[in-house]
């Protein structure tokens, strides 16, 4: 499958046609508790990732939360 992630085209040959957003998060090796995801213009809650189907050509914006400071 081909997606646009944060404005960059990416290809995931190992994702099945029935893949979900949760599968994509796993393929990207992301820590689910540290990211927010917009899928085709809509924010998707973590609780919905496993039930949200992804399709070839979908667009994602993924934001990583970073801690730190003094």
PDB file of N, CA, C and O in Angstrom:
ATOM      1  N   UNK A   1       0.838  -1.185   0.000  1.00  0.00           N
ATOM      2  CA  UNK A   1       0.000   0.000   0.000  1.00  0.00           C
ATOM      3  C   UNK A   1       0.876   1.239   0.000  1.00  0.00           C
ATOM      4  O   UNK A   1       1.980   1.243   0.543  1.00  0.00           O
ATOM      5  N   UNK A   2       0.365   2.275  -0.612  1.00  0.00           N
ATOM      6  CA  UNK A   2       1.059   3.563  -0.644  1.00  0.00           C
ATOM      7  C   UNK A   2       0.239   4.585   0.121  1.00  0.00           C
ATOM      8  O   UNK A   2      -0.976   4.691  -0.047  1.00  0.00           O
ATOM      9  N   UNK A   3       0.938   5.337   0.970  1.00  0.00           N
ATOM     10  CA  UNK A   3       0.310   6.389   1.752  1.00  0.00           C
ATOM     11  C   UNK A   3       1.142   7.651   1.639  1.00  0.00           C
ATOM     12  O   UNK A   3       2.288   7.616   1.193  1.00  0.00           O
ATOM     13  N   UNK A   4       0.555   8.762   2.046  1.00  0.00           N
ATOM     14  CA  UNK A   4       1.308  10.003   2.224  1.00  0.00           C
ATOM     15  C   UNK A   4       1.304  10.266   3.726  1.00  0.00           C
ATOM     16  O   UNK A   4       0.250  10.467   4.330  1.00  0.00           O
ATOM     17  N   UNK A   5       2.492  10.263   4.319  1.00  0.00           N
ATOM     18  CA  UNK A   5       2.634  10.461   5.757  1.00  0.00           C
ATOM     19  C   UNK A   5       3.435  11.725   5.985  1.00  0.00           C
ATOM     20  O   UNK A   5       4.591  11.829   5.575  1.00  0.00           O
ATOM     21  N   UNK A   6       2.804  12.687   6.648  1.00  0.00           N
ATOM     22  CA  UNK A   6       3.436  13.987   6.903  1.00  0.00           C
ATOM     23  C   UNK A   6       4.003  14.595   5.622  1.00  0.00           C
ATOM     24  O   UNK A   6       5.099  15.155   5.608  1.00  0.00           O
ATOM     25  N   UNK A   7       3.223  14.469   4.548  1.00  0.00           N
ATOM     26  CA  UNK A   7       3.588  15.078   3.279  1.00  0.00           C
ATOM     27  C   UNK A   7       4.556  14.277   2.424  1.00  0.00           C
ATOM     28  O   UNK A   7       4.898  14.704   1.321  1.00  0.00           O
ATOM     29  N   UNK A   8       5.008  13.117   2.910  1.00  0.00           N
ATOM     30  CA  UNK A   8       5.986  12.312   2.181  1.00  0.00           C
ATOM     31  C   UNK A   8       5.358  10.989   1.734  1.00  0.00           C
ATOM     32  O   UNK A   8       4.729  10.303   2.540  1.00  0.00           O
ATOM     33  N   UNK A   9       5.521  10.625   0.461  1.00  0.00           N
ATOM     34  CA  UNK A   9       4.993   9.340   0.011  1.00  0.00           C
ATOM     35  C   UNK A   9       5.771   8.185   0.650  1.00  0.00           C
ATOM     36  O   UNK A   9       6.998   8.222   0.732  1.00  0.00           O
ATOM     37  N   UNK A  10       5.043   7.164   1.098  1.00  0.00           N
ATOM     38  CA  UNK A  10       5.661   5.979   1.700  1.00  0.00           C
ATOM     39  C   UNK A  10       4.950   4.751   1.159  1.00  0.00           C
ATOM     40  O   UNK A  10       3.755   4.798   0.866  1.00  0.00           O
ATOM     41  N   UNK A  11       5.680   3.656   1.026  1.00  0.00           N
ATOM     42  CA  UNK A  11       5.095   2.407   0.552  1.00  0.00           C
ATOM     43  C   UNK A  11       5.295   1.319   1.598  1.00  0.00           C
ATOM     44  O   UNK A  11       6.364   1.205   2.198  1.00  0.00           O
ATOM     45  N   UNK A  12       4.251   0.521   1.808  1.00  0.00           N
ATOM     46  CA  UNK A  12       4.272  -0.553   2.785  1.00  0.00           C
ATOM     47  C   UNK A  12       3.813  -1.832   2.095  1.00  0.00           C
ATOM     48  O   UNK A  12       2.623  -2.148   2.077  1.00  0.00           O
ATOM     49  N   UNK A  13       4.759  -2.555   1.534  1.00  0.00           N
ATOM     50  CA  UNK A  13       4.451  -3.765   0.775  1.00  0.00           C
ATOM     51  C   UNK A  13       3.896  -4.875   1.665  1.00  0.00           C
ATOM     52  O   UNK A  13       3.179  -5.749   1.177  1.00  0.00           O
ATOM     53  N   UNK A  14       4.211  -4.858   2.952  1.00  0.00           N
ATOM     54  CA  UNK A  14       3.800  -5.936   3.849  1.00  0.00           C
ATOM     55  C   UNK A  14       2.408  -5.753   4.446  1.00  0.00           C
ATOM     56  O   UNK A  14       1.899  -6.671   5.089  1.00  0.00           O
ATOM     57  N   UNK A  15       1.785  -4.606   4.255  1.00  0.00           N
ATOM     58  CA  UNK A  15       0.448  -4.398   4.813  1.00  0.00           C
ATOM     59  C   UNK A  15      -0.602  -5.062   3.923  1.00  0.00           C
ATOM     60  O   UNK A  15      -0.596  -4.902   2.702  1.00  0.00           O
ATOM     61  N   UNK A  16      -1.496  -5.804   4.558  1.00  0.00           N
ATOM     62  CA  UNK A  16      -2.563  -6.499   3.834  1.00  0.00           C
ATOM     63  C   UNK A  16      -3.633  -5.501   3.391  1.00  0.00           C
ATOM     64  O   UNK A  16      -3.715  -4.388   3.909  1.00  0.00           O
ATOM     65  N   UNK A  17      -4.436  -5.911   2.443  1.00  0.00           N
ATOM     66  CA  UNK A  17      -5.523  -5.050   1.957  1.00  0.00           C
ATOM     67  C   UNK A  17      -6.527  -4.753   3.061  1.00  0.00           C
ATOM     68  O   UNK A  17      -7.248  -3.759   2.988  1.00  0.00           O
ATOM     69  N   UNK A  18      -6.582  -5.596   4.077  1.00  0.00           N
ATOM     70  CA  UNK A  18      -7.506  -5.400   5.197  1.00  0.00           C
ATOM     71  C   UNK A  18      -6.857  -4.675   6.372  1.00  0.00           C
ATOM     72  O   UNK A  18      -7.376  -4.727   7.487  1.00  0.00           O
ATOM     73  N   UNK A  19      -5.735  -4.002   6.141  1.00  0.00           N
ATOM     74  CA  UNK A  19      -4.972  -3.353   7.217  1.00  0.00           C
ATOM     75  C   UNK A  19      -5.782  -2.251   7.898  1.00  0.00           C
ATOM     76  O   UNK A  19      -6.653  -1.620   7.299  1.00  0.00           O
ATOM     77  N   UNK A  20      -5.458  -2.050   9.169  1.00  0.00           N
ATOM     78  CA  UNK A  20      -6.086  -0.999   9.959  1.00  0.00           C
ATOM     79  C   UNK A  20      -5.043   0.041  10.340  1.00  0.00           C
ATOM     80  O   UNK A  20      -3.847  -0.139  10.111  1.00  0.00           O
ATOM     81  N   UNK A  21      -5.515   1.114  10.915  1.00  0.00           N
ATOM     82  CA  UNK A  21      -4.604   2.152  11.389  1.00  0.00           C
ATOM     83  C   UNK A  21      -3.668   1.583  12.456  1.00  0.00           C
ATOM     84  O   UNK A  21      -2.502   1.972  12.523  1.00  0.00           O
ATOM     85  N   UNK A  22      -4.162   0.674  13.283  1.00  0.00           N
ATOM     86  CA  UNK A  22      -3.316   0.011  14.274  1.00  0.00           C
ATOM     87  C   UNK A  22      -2.185  -0.760  13.617  1.00  0.00           C
ATOM     88  O   UNK A  22      -1.066  -0.771  14.129  1.00  0.00           O
ATOM     89  N   UNK A  23      -2.463  -1.406  12.487  1.00  0.00           N
ATOM     90  CA  UNK A  23      -1.420  -2.127  11.745  1.00  0.00           C
ATOM     91  C   UNK A  23      -0.372  -1.164  11.211  1.00  0.00           C
ATOM     92  O   UNK A  23       0.821  -1.467  11.231  1.00  0.00           O
ATOM     93  N   UNK A  24      -0.811  -0.009  10.735  1.00  0.00           N
ATOM     94  CA  UNK A  24       0.136   0.989  10.234  1.00  0.00           C
ATOM     95  C   UNK A  24       1.022   1.509  11.360  1.00  0.00           C
ATOM     96  O   UNK A  24       2.227   1.672  11.174  1.00  0.00           O
ATOM     97  N   UNK A  25       0.440   1.768  12.513  1.00  0.00           N
ATOM     98  CA  UNK A  25       1.223   2.229  13.662  1.00  0.00           C
ATOM     99  C   UNK A  25       2.286   1.191  14.005  1.00  0.00           C
ATOM    100  O   UNK A  25       3.430   1.546  14.290  1.00  0.00           O
ATOM    101  N   UNK A  26       1.917  -0.090  13.979  1.00  0.00           N
ATOM    102  CA  UNK A  26       2.877  -1.156  14.256  1.00  0.00           C
ATOM    103  C   UNK A  26       3.960  -1.210  13.177  1.00  0.00           C
ATOM    104  O   UNK A  26       5.137  -1.386  13.491  1.00  0.00           O
ATOM    105  N   UNK A  27       3.570  -1.061  11.914  1.00  0.00           N
ATOM    106  CA  UNK A  27       4.538  -1.102  10.808  1.00  0.00           C
ATOM    107  C   UNK A  27       5.542   0.048  10.903  1.00  0.00           C
ATOM    108  O   UNK A  27       6.697  -0.086  10.502  1.00  0.00           O
ATOM    109  N   UNK A  28       5.082   1.172  11.440  1.00  0.00           N
ATOM    110  CA  UNK A  28       5.965   2.331  11.611  1.00  0.00           C
ATOM    111  C   UNK A  28       6.782   2.237  12.901  1.00  0.00           C
ATOM    112  O   UNK A  28       7.642   3.079  13.162  1.00  0.00           O
ATOM    113  N   UNK A  29       6.506   1.203  13.707  1.00  0.00           N
ATOM    114  CA  UNK A  29       7.192   0.981  14.985  1.00  0.00           C
ATOM    115  C   UNK A  29       7.050   2.190  15.912  1.00  0.00           C
ATOM    116  O   UNK A  29       8.013   2.637  16.535  1.00  0.00           O
ATOM    117  N   UNK A  30       5.822   2.702  15.982  1.00  0.00           N
ATOM    118  CA  UNK A  30       5.539   3.856  16.835  1.00  0.00           C
ATOM    119  C   UNK A  30       4.981   3.404  18.173  1.00  0.00           C
ATOM    120  O   UNK A  30       4.303   2.379  18.256  1.00  0.00           O
ATOM    121  N   UNK A  31       5.263   4.164  19.212  1.00  0.00           N
ATOM    122  CA  UNK A  31       4.660   3.930  20.520  1.00  0.00           C
ATOM    123  C   UNK A  31       3.314   4.632  20.510  1.00  0.00           C
ATOM    124  O   UNK A  31       3.244   5.861  20.478  1.00  0.00           O
ATOM    125  N   UNK A  32       2.259   3.855  20.535  1.00  0.00           N
ATOM    126  CA  UNK A  32       0.908   4.377  20.389  1.00  0.00           C
ATOM    127  C   UNK A  32       0.504   5.420  21.401  1.00  0.00           C
ATOM    128  O   UNK A  32      -0.348   6.261  21.117  1.00  0.00           O
ATOM    129  N   UNK A  33       1.105   5.381  22.584  1.00  0.00           N
ATOM    130  CA  UNK A  33       0.733   6.351  23.611  1.00  0.00           C
ATOM    131  C   UNK A  33       1.436   7.690  23.442  1.00  0.00           C
ATOM    132  O   UNK A  33       1.228   8.603  24.241  1.00  0.00           O
ATOM    133  N   UNK A  34       2.261   7.817  22.416  1.00  0.00           N
ATOM    134  CA  UNK A  34       3.032   9.051  22.221  1.00  0.00           C
ATOM    135  C   UNK A  34       2.787   9.724  20.885  1.00  0.00           C
ATOM    136  O   UNK A  34       3.556  10.594  20.477  1.00  0.00           O
ATOM    137  N   UNK A  35       1.714   9.327  20.195  1.00  0.00           N
ATOM    138  CA  UNK A  35       1.414   9.936  18.901  1.00  0.00           C
ATOM    139  C   UNK A  35      -0.063  10.283  18.792  1.00  0.00           C
ATOM    140  O   UNK A  35      -0.917   9.692  19.452  1.00  0.00           O
ATOM    141  N   UNK A  36      -0.332  11.255  17.942  1.00  0.00           N
ATOM    142  CA  UNK A  36      -1.700  11.592  17.537  1.00  0.00           C
ATOM    143  C   UNK A  36      -1.726  11.470  16.022  1.00  0.00           C
ATOM    144  O   UNK A  36      -0.760  11.823  15.346  1.00  0.00           O
ATOM    145  N   UNK A  37      -2.844  10.966  15.491  1.00  0.00           N
ATOM    146  CA  UNK A  37      -2.907  10.703  14.052  1.00  0.00           C
ATOM    147  C   UNK A  37      -4.152  11.330  13.435  1.00  0.00           C
ATOM    148  O   UNK A  37      -5.271  11.185  13.926  1.00  0.00           O
ATOM    149  N   UNK A  38      -3.898  12.039  12.329  1.00  0.00           N
ATOM    150  CA  UNK A  38      -4.968  12.559  11.498  1.00  0.00           C
ATOM    151  C   UNK A  38      -4.999  11.684  10.247  1.00  0.00           C
ATOM    152  O   UNK A  38      -3.975  11.496   9.590  1.00  0.00           O
ATOM    153  N   UNK A  39      -6.166  11.155   9.925  1.00  0.00           N
ATOM    154  CA  UNK A  39      -6.342  10.254   8.786  1.00  0.00           C
ATOM    155  C   UNK A  39      -7.301  10.912   7.801  1.00  0.00           C
ATOM    156  O   UNK A  39      -8.488  11.068   8.086  1.00  0.00           O
ATOM    157  N   UNK A  40      -6.780  11.294   6.650  1.00  0.00           N
ATOM    158  CA  UNK A  40      -7.591  11.959   5.614  1.00  0.00           C
ATOM    159  C   UNK A  40      -8.353  13.159   6.178  1.00  0.00           C
ATOM    160  O   UNK A  40      -9.519  13.379   5.850  1.00  0.00           O
ATOM    161  N   UNK A  41      -7.679  13.924   7.025  1.00  0.00           N
ATOM    162  CA  UNK A  41      -8.251  15.171   7.525  1.00  0.00           C
ATOM    163  C   UNK A  41      -9.021  15.068   8.824  1.00  0.00           C
ATOM    164  O   UNK A  41      -9.497  16.083   9.333  1.00  0.00           O
ATOM    165  N   UNK A  42      -9.160  13.855   9.384  1.00  0.00           N
ATOM    166  CA  UNK A  42      -9.894  13.692  10.639  1.00  0.00           C
ATOM    167  C   UNK A  42      -9.007  13.042  11.688  1.00  0.00           C
ATOM    168  O   UNK A  42      -8.308  12.068  11.409  1.00  0.00           O
ATOM    169  N   UNK A  43      -9.041  13.595  12.907  1.00  0.00           N
ATOM    170  CA  UNK A  43      -8.303  13.007  14.017  1.00  0.00           C
ATOM    171  C   UNK A  43      -8.967  11.675  14.382  1.00  0.00           C
ATOM    172  O   UNK A  43     -10.193  11.590  14.462  1.00  0.00           O
ATOM    173  N   UNK A  44      -8.157  10.642  14.600  1.00  0.00           N
ATOM    174  CA  UNK A  44      -8.676   9.328  14.986  1.00  0.00           C
ATOM    175  C   UNK A  44      -8.194   9.026  16.403  1.00  0.00           C
ATOM    176  O   UNK A  44      -6.992   9.051  16.666  1.00  0.00           O
ATOM    177  N   UNK A  45      -9.112   8.746  17.303  1.00  0.00           N
ATOM    178  CA  UNK A  45      -8.728   8.436  18.678  1.00  0.00           C
ATOM    179  C   UNK A  45      -8.039   7.071  18.728  1.00  0.00           C
ATOM    180  O   UNK A  45      -8.298   6.202  17.896  1.00  0.00           O
ATOM    181  N   UNK A  46      -7.170   6.900  19.704  1.00  0.00           N
ATOM    182  CA  UNK A  46      -6.450   5.631  19.845  1.00  0.00           C
ATOM    183  C   UNK A  46      -7.418   4.448  19.953  1.00  0.00           C
ATOM    184  O   UNK A  46      -7.146   3.368  19.429  1.00  0.00           O
ATOM    185  N   UNK A  47      -8.519   4.655  20.617  1.00  0.00           N
ATOM    186  CA  UNK A  47      -9.500   3.585  20.798  1.00  0.00           C
ATOM    187  C   UNK A  47     -10.064   3.090  19.466  1.00  0.00           C
ATOM    188  O   UNK A  47     -10.564   1.968  19.382  1.00  0.00           O
ATOM    189  N   UNK A  48      -9.985   3.915  18.435  1.00  0.00           N
ATOM    190  CA  UNK A  48     -10.543   3.560  17.121  1.00  0.00           C
ATOM    191  C   UNK A  48      -9.504   3.044  16.122  1.00  0.00           C
ATOM    192  O   UNK A  48      -9.871   2.639  15.019  1.00  0.00           O
ATOM    193  N   UNK A  49      -8.230   3.050  16.478  1.00  0.00           N
ATOM    194  CA  UNK A  49      -7.199   2.646  15.538  1.00  0.00           C
ATOM    195  C   UNK A  49      -7.403   1.228  15.008  1.00  0.00           C
ATOM    196  O   UNK A  49      -7.250   0.985  13.811  1.00  0.00           O
ATOM    197  N   UNK A  50      -7.747   0.291  15.892  1.00  0.00           N
ATOM    198  CA  UNK A  50      -7.882  -1.108  15.475  1.00  0.00           C
ATOM    199  C   UNK A  50      -9.054  -1.317  14.527  1.00  0.00           C
ATOM    200  O   UNK A  50      -9.058  -2.278  13.757  1.00  0.00           O
ATOM    201  N   UNK A  51     -10.040  -0.442  14.567  1.00  0.00           N
ATOM    202  CA  UNK A  51     -11.206  -0.592  13.706  1.00  0.00           C
ATOM    203  C   UNK A  51     -11.239   0.350  12.522  1.00  0.00           C
ATOM    204  O   UNK A  51     -12.216   0.365  11.774  1.00  0.00           O
ATOM    205  N   UNK A  52     -10.181   1.144  12.335  1.00  0.00           N
ATOM    206  CA  UNK A  52     -10.137   2.108  11.241  1.00  0.00           C
ATOM    207  C   UNK A  52      -9.359   1.527  10.063  1.00  0.00           C
ATOM    208  O   UNK A  52      -8.139   1.380  10.130  1.00  0.00           O
ATOM    209  N   UNK A  53     -10.065   1.200   8.994  1.00  0.00           N
ATOM    210  CA  UNK A  53      -9.421   0.643   7.800  1.00  0.00           C
ATOM    211  C   UNK A  53      -8.598   1.708   7.098  1.00  0.00           C
ATOM    212  O   UNK A  53      -8.976   2.878   7.051  1.00  0.00           O
ATOM    213  N   UNK A  54      -7.465   1.281   6.552  1.00  0.00           N
ATOM    214  CA  UNK A  54      -6.638   2.183   5.741  1.00  0.00           C
ATOM    215  C   UNK A  54      -6.648   1.659   4.313  1.00  0.00           C
ATOM    216  O   UNK A  54      -6.770   0.458   4.075  1.00  0.00           O
ATOM    217  N   UNK A  55      -6.519   2.582   3.372  1.00  0.00           N
ATOM    218  CA  UNK A  55      -6.589   2.229   1.956  1.00  0.00           C
ATOM    219  C   UNK A  55      -5.451   2.894   1.199  1.00  0.00           C
ATOM    220  O   UNK A  55      -4.921   3.926   1.611  1.00  0.00           O
ATOM    221  N   UNK A  56      -5.098   2.284   0.099  1.00  0.00           N
ATOM    222  CA  UNK A  56      -4.062   2.830  -0.765  1.00  0.00           C
ATOM    223  C   UNK A  56      -4.389   4.284  -1.093  1.00  0.00           C
ATOM    224  O   UNK A  56      -5.513   4.594  -1.488  1.00  0.00           O
ATOM    225  N   UNK A  57      -3.411   5.174  -0.931  1.00  0.00           N
ATOM    226  CA  UNK A  57      -3.595   6.585  -1.247  1.00  0.00           C
ATOM    227  C   UNK A  57      -4.030   7.448  -0.076  1.00  0.00           C
ATOM    228  O   UNK A  57      -4.108   8.669  -0.210  1.00  0.00           O
ATOM    229  N   UNK A  58      -4.319   6.832   1.087  1.00  0.00           N
ATOM    230  CA  UNK A  58      -4.713   7.621   2.255  1.00  0.00           C
ATOM    231  C   UNK A  58      -3.601   8.568   2.683  1.00  0.00           C
ATOM    232  O   UNK A  58      -2.420   8.336   2.425  1.00  0.00           O
ATOM    233  N   UNK A  59      -4.022   9.651   3.349  1.00  0.00           N
ATOM    234  CA  UNK A  59      -3.070  10.662   3.829  1.00  0.00           C
ATOM    235  C   UNK A  59      -3.135  10.731   5.351  1.00  0.00           C
ATOM    236  O   UNK A  59      -4.213  10.731   5.947  1.00  0.00           O
ATOM    237  N   UNK A  60      -1.956  10.789   5.963  1.00  0.00           N
ATOM    238  CA  UNK A  60      -1.840  10.825   7.410  1.00  0.00           C
ATOM    239  C   UNK A  60      -0.922  11.954   7.848  1.00  0.00           C
ATOM    240  O   UNK A  60       0.088  12.237   7.204  1.00  0.00           O
ATOM    241  N   UNK A  61      -1.279  12.580   8.931  1.00  0.00           N
ATOM    242  CA  UNK A  61      -0.387  13.483   9.641  1.00  0.00           C
ATOM    243  C   UNK A  61      -0.181  12.845  11.004  1.00  0.00           C
ATOM    244  O   UNK A  61      -1.147  12.586  11.723  1.00  0.00           O
ATOM    245  N   UNK A  62       1.054  12.593  11.359  1.00  0.00           N
ATOM    246  CA  UNK A  62       1.379  11.937  12.620  1.00  0.00           C
ATOM    247  C   UNK A  62       2.252  12.868  13.440  1.00  0.00           C
ATOM    248  O   UNK A  62       3.309  13.314  12.992  1.00  0.00           O
ATOM    249  N   UNK A  63       1.792  13.152  14.647  1.00  0.00           N
ATOM    250  CA  UNK A  63       2.504  14.050  15.559  1.00  0.00           C
ATOM    251  C   UNK A  63       3.021  13.225  16.732  1.00  0.00           C
ATOM    252  O   UNK A  63       2.269  12.485  17.367  1.00  0.00           O
ATOM    253  N   UNK A  64       4.321  13.364  17.010  1.00  0.00           N
ATOM    254  CA  UNK A  64       4.948  12.683  18.140  1.00  0.00           C
ATOM    255  C   UNK A  64       5.024  13.629  19.312  1.00  0.00           C
ATOM    256  O   UNK A  64       5.430  14.782  19.163  1.00  0.00           O
ATOM    257  N   UNK A  65       4.633  13.145  20.486  1.00  0.00           N
ATOM    258  CA  UNK A  65       4.762  13.948  21.700  1.00  0.00           C
ATOM    259  C   UNK A  65       6.155  13.718  22.277  1.00  0.00           C
ATOM    260  O   UNK A  65       6.625  12.585  22.382  1.00  0.00           O
ATOM    261  N   UNK A  66       6.797  14.812  22.646  1.00  0.00           N
ATOM    262  CA  UNK A  66       8.147  14.730  23.184  1.00  0.00           C
ATOM    263  C   UNK A  66       8.149  15.435  24.538  1.00  0.00           C
ATOM    264  O   UNK A  66       7.668  16.561  24.663  1.00  0.00           O
ATOM    265  N   UNK A  67       8.685  14.772  25.530  1.00  0.00           N
ATOM    266  CA  UNK A  67       8.799  15.368  26.866  1.00  0.00           C
ATOM    267  C   UNK A  67      10.191  15.927  27.076  1.00  0.00           C
ATOM    268  O   UNK A  67      11.113  15.677  26.300  1.00  0.00           O
ATOM    269  N   UNK A  68      10.313  16.674  28.125  1.00  0.00           N
ATOM    270  CA  UNK A  68      11.629  17.201  28.446  1.00  0.00           C
ATOM    271  C   UNK A  68      11.531  18.572  29.066  1.00  0.00           C
ATOM    272  O   UNK A  68      10.444  19.045  29.396  1.00  0.00           O
ATOM    273  N   UNK A  69      12.626  19.179  29.215  1.00  0.00           N
ATOM    274  CA  UNK A  69      12.659  20.509  29.801  1.00  0.00           C
ATOM    275  C   UNK A  69      13.216  20.477  31.209  1.00  0.00           C
ATOM    276  O   UNK A  69      13.700  19.454  31.692  1.00  0.00           O
ATOM    277  N   UNK A  70      13.133  21.613  31.840  1.00  0.00           N
ATOM    278  CA  UNK A  70      13.655  21.687  33.199  1.00  0.00           C
ATOM    279  C   UNK A  70      12.588  22.054  34.198  1.00  0.00           C
ATOM    280  O   UNK A  70      12.870  22.157  35.392  1.00  0.00           O
TER     281      UNK A  70
END
